[in-house]
């Protein structure tokens, strides 16, 4: 799944790079940088090779790493330095890839991350702030980002956990060639669909390798991996569940999403550094001989036929704001692993106009009707005309957004 965290302090971001991202390969025995560049804008700026601390710090401050020039015009205090997107593999995938030692599974996870992040990249936008659009929330699509990617394979408690960090810096290039601050709101909104894109692509690749998968309420797992083994390598999740339960009992209420997120970050332990050989040895020592043998028996040979999907695919968790994205997610869940994400994207684009028309038939005057009573009020004061003019502009903007929000790709 994909989770997101915005880093608003460039100095803290540099420390995070050194202590968390670059040291994230806990087993990494080399001392060099471990990150790589990602995104269309990274290629345009000719950024190549590993990501160094200096490059990361410069971009977090909004500077070009080579020339030192400002990338964007506005450099206000408190600006977002970068957005940290984290794509994590199902626990059984991490177990088979790291404990059973099937490197093909690790490569399938990384390739699926590429597909999911490229899907989110197409949602990159900028805010329109000129002329009569200064006070609006209107956005223009750009479809390009500048990011640094870091692949990690273990959690802080040294549980096997394949995941990739994508640090998306606060800059994008508009259609007229200007560099402006990134508006990542649509990337945030589509992160759950991006999770399904990742799962669909990963499942498709695992089936091609010969693995069978079992659908679960929250994603899927590789069939045959025992549930007690999955729980054994999920110590962090169990610890967090206990912390949340204790805090909720103390407060007498359920924690909010922000409170749970704060509890997660404040309860993290320091990262541990072990060599690759020691990590694999420690992971295998946590299993009984018969459990390890069962995992090794799941690894298919190269000539193994395509795997199968068992279990029913759950419906999307909630309705989407955008109809085309809603049907895209439904298709990804219902036909997980059977089609490439590219084919499903094309199908959803073809269906988007018909969905849009159906929505307009159900709500032909959406926005206009909602503001009709307000526009008809006789407001006292000297600024009545200004208020009514602003509300009329808002009504027109809401009507225009219907056309914008009914499509996935601009």
N, C-alpha and C positions, 0 to 999 in steps of 0.2 A: 504494500500500500504506500501512498504518497502522503507525507506530512510536510508542513511548511512552518518556518520560523523566520521572522524579519529581524535583521541585525541593524540597529540604528546608530551604533557607535563604531566609527572606523578604527579607533585605537583598540577597542575591545575585540573587534573583528580580526585584527592582526594577531592578537594573542590567541584567539580561538583557532586561527590557522596553524600556529606553531604547536599548540598543546593538544588540539583535538583533530584537526583535519589531516595535517601532514604526519602526525603520529598515529593516525587512525589504523594504518596497517600494523597492528600490534605485533605481528610476527615478522615484519619487514626487517631484514638484516642489513639492507643498504642504508646509507645515511643521506642519500639525495632526495630531492622532492618527489612526491608520488602523484601529484595532480596532473590533469591534462585539460586542454582548452576545449570548449564546447560552444556551438552556436554559430549562426551565419555571420553575425557581427564580428566574432573572433577571427573568422577567416578574412573578412574584409580589412580588418586592422592588422592582418598578417602576424597574428600571435601564434607562435608555434613552440614546440618543445615542452618541457615540464614547467609547472607553475611554481615560481619561487616566492619567498616571503615578500621581497621587494615588489614584485609584480602585483601580488595580492593586495598589499598595503596601498599602492598607488591607485589601483582601480577602486578600492573601497573608499578612497578620498575623492574619487572622480577625476583622476589624472591619468594621462596616457603613460603606460610603463616605459616606453622608449623615449619620448620627447619631453615628458613632464608637463605638457600642456593640459589645460582643463578640457575635459570631454564635453561637459554641458555648461551652459551659461550661468545657471543658478547653482551656487554652492553654499546654501544656507546651513546654519547650525541645526543639528537634529535630523538631518535628512537620512533616509534609509541608505545604508551602505551597500547591502545586498540582501537577497532573499535566499534562504537555505531550504531547498527542496530535497527531501530525503525519501528515496524509494527503497523499501525493504521487501525481501523475498519471504514467501511462506516458510515457516520453521522447518518443515520436512524437506524443502528444497535445500536449505542451508545444511541440514544434517547429511543428506545424500551427497552433496557436493564436497563438503569438508571432511566429514567423518568417514564416509564410504570412499571418498577420494575420486569421485567422478568429475573431472575437470570440465567435461562437456556441459554439465549442469551449471557450473559457474559461468561459463561463456554464454549459455542461454539466458541466464539472469541479466548479464551485462548488456546483451543485445536487446533484450526486452526493455531495459531501462532507456536505451538509446531511442527506441521507437516511441515510448511514452513521453520522454522529454521533448522530442521533436514535435509531437502532437501539441504539447503545451506551448512550445515556442511560437506556433502559429497564432496563439491567442495574445501575443504581446501587443500592447497599445501605448499611445501617448494621450495625455489630456490636452484638449483644445482650449487655449487660454487667451486667444486674440479676439479683438473686436467685440461683437455682441455675445461671444461664448465665454467670456471671462468668468462669469458666475455660474456657468452650467457644469454638468458632469459629463458632457459629451466627449467621446474618445474617437481616435482614429487608429485603425490597425496598422501595425508595422511588420509583424511576423518575423522579427529577428531579435536575438539576445546575445549578450556576451557573458559567458559563465565559465567557472572552473569546476571540474568534476573530480571527485575523490572516491575510489572504491575501497570499502572496508569489508572485513570478513568476520568480525567478532564484536561482541558487546563489551561493555565495561566489566562485566562479571566473567568475561572470557567464555561466554556461551557462543556457539556458532551462530552467526547472524550476517548473512550477505546483505549489504545495503550500499547504496551510492548516494553521496552528497552532491548536489548541484547548486553551487553558490552563484546565483544570478545577480550580476551587478546592475546598479541603477542607471542604465544608459541603453538607448536603442536608437536606430536610425529611421527617420521618417521617409516618406516617399519622395520628398523634395531634396533628400540628401543631408539634412541637418541632424545633428546628434542632440537628443533631448532626454530628459529623465523618463525612465520606464514607468508606465502604469501597469502594475501586475495584477490588478483586481480580477480581470477575466481569467488569468492563469490560476488565481486562487479559486475562483468559482468553478473552474473546470478540472480541478485537481482530483475530484472523486471520479470523474469520467476518465481522467488520465490513469487513475488506479486500475480501472477496468481495461483500458488499453494495454497496460503493462501485464495484467493477469492473462488477458486473451493471447497476447504474443508469447508469453512464457509458457502457457499451457500448450499452445500449438507446437512450440519447439520441443517440449518434453514428450509430447505424443509422438513426434517424428523420431525421437531417440529410442522409443519403445517403452517408455514409462506409462503406466496408467495413473489417472488422477481421480480423486473423489471430491465432488463439490461439497462445500460446507456453507453454513450461513454467512460466514465472512470470508469468501474467497474459495480456495481449494487447497488440498494437500496431496502429496504423492501417495498413491494407494500402496498399502503394505507397511508403511512406517508406523510402528505402534504408538498409540496415544500416550502411554506412560513415558516413552522415550522423548516425545515432543515436549511433555511437561517438564521432564528432567532438564532439558536445555532451554527452559523458559524461566529461569530463576528471577530475572529482573521483573517479568510480568507478575509473578506471584508476590514478590516483595512490594511492588507498587499497589497491588490489590489490597494487601494487608494495611499499607499506609493510608490509602484512601478510606478503607473501612473504619480504621481507628479514628481518623480525623472527622469523618461524618458522624460517628457515634459521639465524639466529644462535642461537636457543634449542634447536634440534634437535627441536622438537615443534610440534603445532598449537596455536594460540592459543584460549583459551576465549572464550565469548561476552562476558564482562565485559572481558577483555583487549582484544578487538577494539573494543568500545564505547569504552574508555578511549583507545585509539589514534586512533579517529575524532575524539574531542573534543580531544585534545591536538595534533592535526595540523591543526586548522582555521585558516585564515587570517582576517585581519580583513575585515569587510564593506566593500564598495566602493559609493560613491554616484555614480550617473550619472543623467542625465535620461532620460525615456522615449524621446525621439527618438534620443539617443545609443546607448541600449541596443539598440533595434531596428536601428539602422545597423550597430553592431558585430556583431550576430548575422548579419545578411545578408552582411556583408563576409567572413565565415568560409566562405561557400559560393561555389562557382563559378557563373557565370551559368546554365549548363545545369542545375545542381542546384537553384538557386532556381526556375527555370522549371518544373521537374518538381514541386516542392512546390506551386507556385501552381496547377498543373493539377489537383491532387488536391482542391482546394476545390470542393465541389458547389454548383450553383445551387439556389435555393429550391424549384424544381419537380422536383428530382432524385428518382427513386424510392428506396425504402428500400434500404440497403446489405445486404451479405451477410457471413456469418461463414465463414471458412475455417480449416482445421486442426482437429485433434481437441482436445477439452477434457481437460486432465489431471485425474486424481483428486486429492482432498484430500491434503495432504502427510502427515498422520498421523491416527490415530483420535482422536476427541474424547472427553472425559470425559462429556459429556452427549449421549445418543442423539439427542434432538431437534435439537440444534445440528449434530450430525454429518450428519443427513439434509438439514438446511437448507443446509449448505455444499455438499453433494454436488449438490443441486438447482441452486444458484446457479452452480456450475461447469459442470454438464452442460447447462443451459439458459440460458447466459449471454446476456443481451440480448434474450431472447424473451418474457420475462414481467416485470412490475413486481415489485419487491422485496416490495411489500405482498401480492400474490397468493401469492408463495412463502412468506412468513411465515405466512399463514393455512393453507396446505397443511401446513407443518411442525407447526403447533399441532394440527391435526386428527390428524396421524400420531403425535404425541408419546405419547398414552396407550397405543396399541398397541405402540410400541417399548418403553415402560416395562414392560408386562406380559411381553413376550418376554424382556427382560433378567432380570426376576424369576424367570421359569421356568428360565432357565439358571443363575441364582445365587440360589436361594430363601433361603438362610441366610447371605448375604454379610455379613461383619462379625461375626456371632454365632459362626460356625464358626471364624473366624480367631482369636477370643479365647477359645475354649472351653478350650484347654489351659492358658492363663494363669489363667483363673478357677478351674480345678481344682487349682492348685498350693497346697501347704501352705507358705506363706511364714513364716519365723521373724520374731519381733519383735512389738511391741505394736500396730502399726498395720495388722495384717492385714485387719481388717474395713474400715478406711478405704480401703485399696488395692483390695480387691475391690469395694467400693461404687463407687469412681471408675471402675474398669474396666467395671462393669455399666452405668454412666451413659454411658460412651463407646460401648459396644455399642449402646445404645438410640439414641444420637445418630447413629451411622453408619447404622442402619436407617432413621431418619427422613430422613436426607439423601438417600436413594434417591428419596423422593417429591419432594424439593425440586429435585434436580439433573436430573430427567427432563423438566423443562419450561423453555421459553425465557422466557415472560412470566408474571409472578406476578400 
